[in-house]
Amino acid sequence: MSTAAFAVKGAKRAKARDALIPKRYWVDAKDLPPADQKSVIDLVSPLLSKKEIDIISILDVTALLKRLHSAELSAVEVLEAYTKQAIFTQQLVGVLTETMIPEAFENAQALDKILAETGKPVGPLHGLPISLKDQFHIKGYELNIGYVSRIGTVSDRHCTLVDLLVKAGAVYYVRTNLPQNIMRGEVDNFVYGLTTNPSNRELSPGGSTGGEGALLAMHGSPLGVGTDIGGSVRIPAAFCGIWSLRPSYHRVPYQWCANSMLGQETVPSVIGPMSSSYTGLVEFMKAIASQEPWLHDPIVLEKPWNEAAFEAPQKKGKLTFAMMWDDGVTRVHPPITRAQKAVVAALTAAGHEIIDWSPVNHVEGTAILDVVYKADGGKDIADECAASGEPILPGLGEGASKHLTVWEAWQLNKRRDAFRKTYLDAWNASASKTANGLPVDAIISPVAPFVAAVLTENDNLDYTSIWNLLDYPSVVFPTGLRVDVGIDTGKVAGEAISGSRDELNASRWEEHGAVGYENAPVGLQVLGRRGREEEILGIAKVLGKAIEQI
């Protein structure tokens, strides 16, 4: 297929997507902001009624569910509000790959009827609209994950996660954009094009789940679902100013989801929720765990929701945190340092203890990951792109290393396990630095060395991928701070670190300054021990309350 042919095929698919959206949801071009307006984060669709604006302004997912379960709000009217805002968001920053609007309203009407007749909700997520990254198969709809070669591939069944969401009462209505090959920090492909950040449209929403991040930031969805192999639900959450959870391996069913490099198990991809509220993460995890997903997907661990583990940090009173100011490889930009200091001050004021965390040989961890992500010599991605003739966009698919032999892959796994042991020992040893003589409860870290990156510059995943290697569950939280041209005037703090990563990152701050990143949200992540999703969610709740006044 020629270059012209793949481009034409991609454009045709994008037009087909648009044709499925009922005309009544499109906002007239004259009512859209000018193309050069950077921030659109505070805009709502002019098609929304006052009640609908109130609906999408309910950021607490638990509160929204209570109103749905009590029939104070109908599933149909909630879906109508979010659909209007989702299409408006598509017009502003390009987030959607697929819509299921007619079916979604049929499903919402059915849910309303059941509730009216029985007085009982269908499940814990009854009536809640849920958006999905373009990796989740939904029966009867095309799924191409941003590859031209997969255009026309229609799913013949739901993936397991979608089945469970439907049984929980959720209403799927849109899928969202992702990068070509899913292994890039930018959200761009030859099918659906570029997604930008609603806080500043000259910035990236983060990848690879950036379509979700931007949609959720604009309140076009109350709860979204993405995947994460190197930061893909965390980076967009931080860049867009929302919450997300990266669970440990095999907690959420991945069965029958589409992906690049399926079968790579050294550092597996995981599924995680994203939401404008912390409660969205909890509601998602409870809803999935309550359905015994291990009976549906053979790789899911048999771990029911542990309410006691969730509540324990909230009852503890005083928690102990370790702040990792940088990873020892790349220093962070000034707005991030400012947010870290503000979080430390807020936690201290709330009575918690904070010590410094010394990164444990992140150079080795990053070196392992560089090989893991290219262990097939780039074959998976190259073959997929060759099938359509589309070029491989810049990212992890380029500059591929050699194809590892089986023996070499075994040696890589040994390095991974040795690195994990070193980090485990360091965590345990933190007991020598805390007032109570116990290891820290959690580590707080930047999500990237920069806030939302200038488009094409989101190329450093080190602050997230290291935790994939370690398999630590992580919650990204918005600090409430944004880049401020009047405050963030300093240079990158600390002494320069030898190496190209630090040099490049520092030079970008010198080049762009606060003006280049203006209005970008500042998010951080809090990390727990492996497999302790309930505990880190409980810790995140405590942390979120402590920083409310920042």
Sequence and secondary structure as in RCSB ss.txt:
>XXXX:A:sequence
MSTAAFAVKGAKRAKARDALIPKRYWVDAKDLPPADQKSVIDLVSPLLSKKEIDIISILDVTALLKRLHSAELSA
VEVLEAYTKQAIFTQQLVGVLTETMIPEAFENAQALDKILAETGKPVGPLHGLPISLKDQFHIKGYELNIGYVSR
IGTVSDRHCTLVDLLVKAGAVYYVRTNLPQNIMRGEVDNFVYGLTTNPSNRELSPGGSTGGEGALLAMHGSPLGV
GTDIGGSVRIPAAFCGIWSLRPSYHRVPYQWCANSMLGQETVPSVIGPMSSSYTGLVEFMKAIASQEPWLHDPIV
LEKPWNEAAFEAPQKKGKLTFAMMWDDGVTRVHPPITRAQKAVVAALTAAGHEIIDWSPVNHVEGTAILDVVYKA
DGGKDIADECAASGEPILPGLGEGASKHLTVWEAWQLNKRRDAFRKTYLDAWNASASKTANGLPVDAIISPVAPF
VAAVLTENDNLDYTSIWNLLDYPSVVFPTGLRVDVGIDTGKVAGEAISGSRDELNASRWEEHGAVGYENAPVGLQ
VLGRRGREEEILGIAKVLGKAIEQI
>XXXX:A:secstr
  HHHHHHHHHHHHHHHHHTS GGG   GGGS  TT    TT   TT  HHHHHHHT   HHHHHHHHHTTSS H
HHHHHHHHHHHHHHHHHH  EEEE HHHHHHHHHHHHHHHHHHSS SSTTTT EEEEETTB  TTSB  TT GGG
TT B SS  HHHHHHHHTT EEEEEE   GGG  SS   TTT    BTTBTTB   SSSHHHHHHHHTTS SEEE
EEESSSTTHHHHHHHT EEEE  TTSS  TTB  SSTT  SS  EEEEEESSHHHHHHHHHHHHTT GGGT TTS
      HHHHHHHHHHS  EEEE    SSS   HHHHHHHHHHHHHHHHTT EEEE     HHHHHHHHHHHTTT
BTTHHHHHHHHTTT    SSTTSS   B  HHHHHHHHHHHHHHHHHHHHHHHHGGGGSTTSS  SEEEEESSSS
SS BTT     HHHHHHHHHT  EEEEEEEEE  TTT  S   S   SSHHHHHHHHHHHHHHHHHTTT EEEEE
EE STT HHHHHHHHHHHHHHTTT 
